[in-house]
Amino acid sequence: MATKYGKKASEKVEKAMHKKKKGTLKSGRSGKKVTSRKQAIAIGLSEARKSGAKVPKKKTTKSSGKSSRSSSTKKS
């Protein structure tokens, strides 16, 4: 079985974790200090994606295929 993440990706995550521990890792959008471990990993993976490292695609939520109209709104 092939590995999911490349070496470059793990290096980016490692750097993000070190920055988080130092207290210098900032969120991209708000610029606030990152304290969450999960958020630090997400930032590292995001940077790895941007640099072209081997990282799986983001998981996206699938919307249900139903439209806003339901059968109960039809008049008989």
DSSP file (Angstrom, degrees, kcal/mol; ACC not computed):
  #  RESIDUE AA STRUCTURE BP1 BP2  ACC     N-H-->O    O-->H-N    N-H-->O    O-->H-N    TCO  KAPPA ALPHA  PHI   PSI    X-CA   Y-CA   Z-CA
    1    1 A M              0   0    0      0, 0.0     2,-0.1     0, 0.0     0, 0.0   0.000 360.0 360.0 360.0 134.5    0.0    0.0    0.0
    2    2 A A        -     0   0    0      1,-0.1     2,-0.2     2,-0.0     0, 0.0  -0.380 360.0-102.1 -76.7 154.2    1.3    3.4   -1.0
    3    3 A T        -     0   0    0      1,-0.1    -1,-0.1    -2,-0.1     3,-0.0  -0.499  20.6-144.3 -75.8 147.2    1.9    6.2    1.6
    4    4 A K  S    S+     0   0    0     -2,-0.2     2,-0.4     1,-0.1    -1,-0.1   0.876  80.8  46.2 -78.8 -39.0   -0.8    8.9    1.7
    5    5 A Y  S    S-     0   0    0     50,-0.1    50,-0.2     1,-0.0    -1,-0.1  -0.848  77.8-131.7-113.1 142.7    1.5   11.8    2.5
    6    6 A G     >  -     0   0    0     48,-2.5     4,-1.6    -2,-0.4     5,-0.1  -0.305  30.0-105.1 -82.0 171.2    4.8   12.7    0.9
    7    7 A K  H  > S+     0   0    0      1,-0.2     4,-1.8     2,-0.2     5,-0.1   0.890 120.4  54.7 -64.0 -40.6    8.0   13.6    2.8
    8    8 A K  H  > S+     0   0    0      1,-0.2     4,-2.1     2,-0.2    -1,-0.2   0.871 105.1  54.2 -61.8 -37.6    7.6   17.3    2.0
    9    9 A A  H  > S+     0   0    0      1,-0.2     4,-2.2     2,-0.2    -1,-0.2   0.913 107.6  48.9 -64.0 -42.9    4.1   17.3    3.5
   10   10 A S  H  X S+     0   0    0     -4,-1.6     4,-2.2     1,-0.2    -1,-0.2   0.847 109.4  53.5 -67.7 -32.0    5.4   15.9    6.8
   11   11 A E  H  X S+     0   0    0     -4,-1.8     4,-2.3     2,-0.2    -1,-0.2   0.908 108.7  49.0 -66.8 -41.2    8.1   18.5    6.9
   12   12 A K  H  X S+     0   0    0     -4,-2.1     4,-2.1     2,-0.2    -2,-0.2   0.909 112.6  47.4 -64.3 -42.1    5.6   21.3    6.4
   13   13 A V  H  X S+     0   0    0     -4,-2.2     4,-2.4     2,-0.2    -1,-0.2   0.904 110.7  52.6 -65.4 -40.8    3.4   19.9    9.2
   14   14 A E  H  X S+     0   0    0     -4,-2.2     4,-2.1     1,-0.2    -2,-0.2   0.909 109.6  48.5 -61.7 -42.7    6.4   19.5   11.5
   15   15 A K  H  X S+     0   0    0     -4,-2.3     4,-2.3     1,-0.2    -1,-0.2   0.901 110.8  50.9 -64.1 -40.8    7.4   23.2   10.9
   16   16 A A  H  X S+     0   0    0     -4,-2.1     4,-2.2     1,-0.2    -2,-0.2   0.892 109.4  50.7 -64.1 -39.3    3.8   24.3   11.6
   17   17 A M  H  X S+     0   0    0     -4,-2.4     4,-2.3     2,-0.2    -1,-0.2   0.892 109.8  49.8 -66.2 -39.6    3.8   22.3   14.9
   18   18 A H  H  X S+     0   0    0     -4,-2.1     4,-2.1     2,-0.2    -2,-0.2   0.916 111.1  49.2 -64.4 -42.3    7.1   23.8   16.0
   19   19 A K  H  X>S+     0   0    0     -4,-2.3     5,-2.4     1,-0.2     4,-1.7   0.891 110.4  51.6 -62.6 -39.6    5.8   27.3   15.2
   20   20 A K  H  <5S+     0   0    0     -4,-2.2    -2,-0.2     1,-0.2    -1,-0.2   0.919 110.0  48.8 -62.3 -43.8    2.6   26.5   17.2
   21   21 A K  H  <5S+     0   0    0     -4,-2.3    -1,-0.2     1,-0.2    -2,-0.2   0.863 112.0  48.6 -66.2 -35.7    4.7   25.4   20.2
   22   22 A K  H  <5S-     0   0    0     -4,-2.1    -1,-0.2    -5,-0.2    -2,-0.2   0.786 113.9-120.5 -71.4 -27.6    6.8   28.5   20.0
   23   23 A G  T  <5S+     0   0    0     -4,-1.7    -3,-0.2    -5,-0.2    -2,-0.1   0.634  86.1 106.5  95.0  17.9    3.6   30.6   19.8
   24   24 A T      < +     0   0    0     -5,-2.4     2,-0.5    -6,-0.2    -4,-0.2   0.440  42.8 110.2-108.0  -1.4    4.4   32.2   16.5
   25   25 A L        -     0   0    0     -6,-1.0     9,-2.6     9,-0.2     2,-0.3  -0.634  50.4-167.8 -79.0 125.6    1.9   30.3   14.3
   26   26 A K  B     -A   33   0A   0     -2,-0.5     7,-0.2     7,-0.2     2,-0.2  -0.864  24.3-109.7-116.4 148.8   -0.8   32.6   13.1
   27   27 A S     >  -     0   0    0      5,-2.9     4,-0.9    -2,-0.3    13,-0.0  -0.496  24.6-134.2 -71.4 142.1   -4.1   31.9   11.4
   28   28 A G  T  4 S+     0   0    0     -2,-0.2    -1,-0.1     2,-0.1    -2,-0.0   0.885  97.1  38.8 -67.3 -40.9   -4.2   33.0    7.8
   29   29 A R  T  4 S+     0   0    0      1,-0.1    -1,-0.1     3,-0.0    -2,-0.0   0.960 131.3  19.4 -80.0 -53.7   -7.6   34.6    7.9
   30   30 A S  T  4 S-     0   0    0      2,-0.1    -2,-0.1     3,-0.0    -1,-0.1   0.719  89.8-132.3 -93.9 -21.3   -7.8   36.4   11.2
   31   31 A G     <  +     0   0    0     -4,-0.9    -3,-0.1     1,-0.3     2,-0.1   0.579  56.5 144.0  80.1   8.8   -4.1   36.6   12.0
   32   32 A K        -     0   0    0      1,-0.1    -5,-2.9    -6,-0.1    -1,-0.3  -0.406  60.4 -89.9 -79.1 159.4   -4.8   35.3   15.5
   33   33 A K  B     -A   26   0A   0     -7,-0.2     2,-0.4    -2,-0.1    -7,-0.2  -0.471  40.1-127.9 -70.0 135.9   -2.4   33.0   17.4
   34   34 A V        +     0   0    0     -9,-2.6    -9,-0.2    -2,-0.2   -11,-0.1  -0.730  36.5 163.0 -88.0 129.2   -3.1   29.3   16.8
   35   35 A T        +     0   0    0     -2,-0.4     2,-0.3   -12,-0.0    -1,-0.1   0.547  47.2  94.6-116.9 -16.7   -3.4   27.2   19.9
   36   36 A S     >  -     0   0    0      1,-0.1     4,-1.7     2,-0.0     5,-0.1  -0.622  62.7-148.8 -84.9 134.1   -5.2   24.1   18.6
   37   37 A R  H  > S+     0   0    0     -2,-0.3     4,-2.0     2,-0.2     5,-0.2   0.904 100.4  51.9 -64.1 -42.9   -3.1   21.1   17.5
   38   38 A K  H  > S+     0   0    0      1,-0.2     4,-2.3     2,-0.2    -1,-0.2   0.884 108.5  50.5 -62.6 -39.8   -5.6   20.1   14.8
   39   39 A Q  H  > S+     0   0    0      2,-0.2     4,-2.2     1,-0.2    -1,-0.2   0.878 108.0  53.1 -67.5 -37.1   -5.5   23.6   13.4
   40   40 A A  H  X S+     0   0    0     -4,-1.7     4,-2.1     2,-0.2    -2,-0.2   0.905 110.2  47.7 -63.8 -41.6   -1.7   23.6   13.3
   41   41 A I  H  X S+     0   0    0     -4,-2.0     4,-2.5     2,-0.2     5,-0.2   0.910 110.5  52.0 -64.4 -42.7   -1.8   20.3   11.3
   42   42 A A  H  X S+     0   0    0     -4,-2.3     4,-2.1     1,-0.2    -2,-0.2   0.887 109.5  49.3 -62.1 -39.6   -4.4   21.7    8.9
   43   43 A I  H  X S+     0   0    0     -4,-2.2     4,-2.3     2,-0.2    -1,-0.2   0.912 110.8  50.5 -66.0 -42.5   -2.2   24.8    8.3
   44   44 A G  H  X S+     0   0    0     -4,-2.1     4,-1.9     1,-0.2    -2,-0.2   0.905 112.3  46.2 -61.1 -43.3    0.8   22.6    7.6
   45   45 A L  H  X S+     0   0    0     -4,-2.5     4,-2.3     2,-0.2    -1,-0.2   0.869 110.6  53.4 -68.1 -36.8   -1.1   20.4    5.1
   46   46 A S  H  X S+     0   0    0     -4,-2.1     4,-2.0     2,-0.2    -2,-0.2   0.917 109.7  47.5 -63.9 -43.5   -2.6   23.5    3.4
   47   47 A E  H  X S+     0   0    0     -4,-2.3     4,-1.7     1,-0.2    -1,-0.2   0.876 110.7  52.8 -64.2 -37.6    0.9   24.9    2.9
   48   48 A A  H  X>S+     0   0    0     -4,-1.9     5,-2.6     2,-0.2     4,-0.5   0.895 107.6  51.3 -65.6 -40.1    2.1   21.5    1.6
   49   49 A R  H ><5S+     0   0    0     -4,-2.3     3,-1.1     1,-0.2    -2,-0.2   0.922 109.0  51.1 -60.7 -44.2   -0.8   21.5   -0.9
   50   50 A K  H 3<5S+     0   0    0     -4,-2.0    -1,-0.2     1,-0.3    -2,-0.2   0.850 108.8  50.9 -63.2 -35.0    0.2   25.0   -2.1
   51   51 A S  H 3<5S-     0   0    0     -4,-1.7    -1,-0.3    -5,-0.1    -2,-0.2   0.524 120.2-108.9 -83.0  -4.1    3.8   23.9   -2.6
   52   52 A G  T <<5 +     0   0    0     -3,-1.1    -3,-0.2    -4,-0.5    -2,-0.1   0.675  63.0 155.3  89.7  18.4    2.7   20.9   -4.6
   53   53 A A      < -     0   0    0     -5,-2.6     2,-1.1    -6,-0.1    -1,-0.2  -0.280  58.0 -87.8 -74.1 164.2    3.6   18.1   -2.1
   54   54 A K        +     0   0    0     -2,-0.0   -48,-2.5     0, 0.0   -45,-0.2  -0.626  69.6 145.4 -78.1 101.5    1.9   14.8   -2.2
   55   55 A V        -     0   0    0     -2,-1.1   -50,-0.1   -50,-0.2     3,-0.1  -0.999  49.9-112.3-138.0 133.7   -1.2   15.3    0.0
   56   56 A P        -     0   0    0      0, 0.0     3,-0.1     0, 0.0    -7,-0.1  -0.238  46.6 -90.1 -61.4 156.8   -4.7   13.8   -0.4
   57   57 A K        -     0   0    0      1,-0.1     2,-0.0    -8,-0.0     3,-0.0  -0.247  50.1 -90.6 -65.3 155.5   -7.5   16.1   -1.4
   58   58 A K        -     0   0    0      1,-0.1     2,-0.4    -3,-0.1    -1,-0.1  -0.359  41.9-111.7 -64.1 145.5   -9.6   17.9    1.3
   59   59 A K        -     0   0    0     -3,-0.1     2,-0.4    -2,-0.0    -1,-0.1  -0.685  37.4-165.6 -78.3 129.4  -12.7   16.1    2.4
   60   60 A T        -     0   0    0     -2,-0.4     2,-0.4    -3,-0.0    -3,-0.0  -0.904  20.5-117.7-116.7 147.6  -15.8   17.9    1.3
   61   61 A T        -     0   0    0     -2,-0.4     2,-0.5     1,-0.0    -2,-0.0  -0.660  27.1-132.7 -83.1 135.1  -19.3   17.4    2.6
   62   62 A K        -     0   0    0     -2,-0.4     2,-0.2     1,-0.0     3,-0.0  -0.732  15.2-135.5 -88.4 131.5  -21.7   16.2   -0.1
   63   63 A S        -     0   0    0     -2,-0.5     2,-0.1     1,-0.1    -1,-0.0  -0.601  31.7-100.2 -82.2 148.8  -25.0   18.1   -0.2
   64   64 A S        -     0   0    0     -2,-0.2    -1,-0.1     1,-0.1     0, 0.0  -0.401  25.8-125.6 -68.4 146.0  -28.1   15.9   -0.6
   65   65 A G  S    S+     0   0    0     -2,-0.1     2,-0.2    -3,-0.0    -1,-0.1   0.399  74.2 114.7 -74.7   4.0  -29.4   15.8   -4.1
   66   66 A K        -     0   0    0      1,-0.1     2,-0.1     2,-0.0     4,-0.1  -0.513  61.4-134.5 -78.6 142.4  -32.8   16.9   -3.0
   67   67 A S        -     0   0    0      2,-0.3    -1,-0.1    -2,-0.2    -2,-0.0  -0.389  27.7-103.9 -86.5 172.3  -34.2   20.2   -4.2
   68   68 A S  S    S+     0   0    0     -2,-0.1     2,-0.4     2,-0.1    -1,-0.1   0.736 100.5  83.9 -71.6 -21.3  -35.9   22.7   -1.9
   69   69 A R        -     0   0    0      2,-0.0    -2,-0.3     3,-0.0     2,-0.3  -0.657  65.3-164.9 -82.3 136.3  -39.3   21.7   -3.3
   70   70 A S    >   -     0   0    0     -2,-0.4     3,-1.3    -4,-0.1     4,-0.4  -0.748  33.5-109.5-115.6 168.3  -40.9   18.7   -1.8
   71   71 A S  G >  S+     0   0    0     -2,-0.3     3,-0.8     1,-0.2    -1,-0.1   0.746 112.6  66.8 -69.0 -21.1  -43.8   16.6   -3.0
   72   72 A S  G 3  S+     0   0    0      1,-0.2    -1,-0.2     3,-0.0    -3,-0.0   0.684  91.2  62.7 -74.5 -16.8  -46.0   17.9   -0.2
   73   73 A T  G <  S+     0   0    0     -3,-1.3    -1,-0.2     2,-0.1     2,-0.2   0.646  80.7 100.7 -83.2 -13.0  -46.0   21.5   -1.7
   74   74 A K  S <  S-     0   0    0     -3,-0.8     2,-0.3    -4,-0.4    -3,-0.0  -0.499  72.9-130.2 -72.6 138.5  -47.7   20.3   -4.9
   75   75 A K              0   0    0     -2,-0.2    -2,-0.1     1,-0.1    -1,-0.1  -0.702 360.0 360.0 -89.3 140.8  -51.4   21.0   -5.0
   76   76 A S              0   0    0     -2,-0.3    -1,-0.1     0, 0.0    -2,-0.0   0.417 360.0 360.0-106.8 360.0  -53.8   18.2   -6.0
